[in-house]
Amino acid sequence: MFEAHGTKGLLLRENGKRPSDKRTPLTVDVIREIDRSDYRADNYWYPVALFDLYDGRRILAHCPRGYNVIDLEELDGKCLTPRSATEAEDVFHSRLEASVDGRWLLSNGWIWQPCNVVCVYDLARAIAEPAYLSTRGEPLYFGADWDYEIWGATFIGHRVICSGGEESRYALGIYDLRARCHEGTIKLSEPAGTRLMLLDHDHVVLFDGQPRVLQLSTGRIIKRFEDLDGGAGVHQPGVRMAAPAPPWLAVDAKTGRFALGEADRIVVISAVP
């Protein structure tokens, strides 16, 4: 758990015990506290991701040594990527996300003057060559016709999907990490927004506003959750960012489920088409 615009977080583990009143959720043990730099912390979301690495180890990716330094750590705090923190490129890492197979890590942050960027890292290379995490990662290229402001990104298998828009034009760019090439650009009739979740090789869920399922092969919205409100997008950096507030969003790309926490309830949805 963490405060989106704050500098502190707690790594927790469910202990399987229920309080005696049997009404509150499972209790948890605190493993340790984590933190990040306070430099412009209110201009971008806390960079943190907890996931299973490709070899089965559960690890934490976050930025404890600086806004521009991603580290991979075991849950007890042992750093898997030790290196100097003074030579990292000037990226404000944010919205960290790992691919389902634990092979890739994505940062959807920003650089001066302010411009959103997407950085993707091969985690096998990062473990073997920690200095690689101090770069901007893989050289993503979304084609000569990609002239959109970047909004959000996610993984679909070994592909990266980037959403963008500019002056009533909206698109998704797809990059194949294995083939190391631009796979295509999908023109859209409405914004894809800033928060996306994979369902399968041909579908993603878009959460800004009314949650909906987009089919990549056609560029069409095939399903809308008309009774739900996903809330405002996570535009960063700067003054466009909304203060943390309901609805809260949690996603589970492995099962195709998401949850929205409203003022008085939590709604859990299976979005599989």
ABEGO torsion letter per residue (X at the ends): XBBAABABBBBBBBAGBBBAAGABBBBBBBABBBBBBABGAAABBBBBBBBBBAAGBBBBBBBAAEAABBBBBBAAGBBABBBBAAABBBBBBBGBBBBAAGABBBBBBBBOBBBBBBBBBBAAAAAABAAAAABAEBBBBAEAABABBBABBBBBEABBBBBBBBGGBBBBBBBBAAAGBBAEBBBBABBAEABBBBABAABBBBABEBBBBBBAAAGBBABBBAABBAEBBBBOBEAABBBBBOBBBBBBAAAGBBBBBBAABBBBBBABX
